[in-house]
């Protein structure tokens, strides 16, 4: 009986945390859509977005605070971009990607934006 109660408690806890995490991801998506971003990718715990005049990085955390969890890099302030393994370095900011395909899409769109600035 104790085992069933303990197992049920763990299942309820995991389901609750999953629902809470999905609510956080939806909040981050809504913020990205309000910023008028062309493309966004969720990888390694953060959204990376190519927006009208900036690169936007929103980190997912247990408690969403856009002032603390947000990094904005204006295109006019970008001096250097490079790819190393599964990461893009923009000036001193590192953007990690899980898949090489996502990294290449993001980098190519970023280069297009920088060339048009």
QUISULZI-V963471 format. One line per field, one symbol per residue. ss: DSSP state (@ for helix, = for strand, . for the rest). phi: phi as a letter, one per 40 degrees, with the letter a starting at -180 (. if undefined). Layout:
ss->???
phi->???
//
This chain:
ss->.@@@@@@@@@@@@@@@@@@@@@@@@@@@@@@@@@..=======..======..======..........=====@@@...====..====..====...@@@@@@@@@@@@@@@@@.
phi->.ccccccccccccccccccccccccccccccccccfccaabbafgacbbcbdbacbbbccacbcbccccbbbbcdcccbababbfbbbbbfbcbbcbcbcccdcdcccccccccccc
//
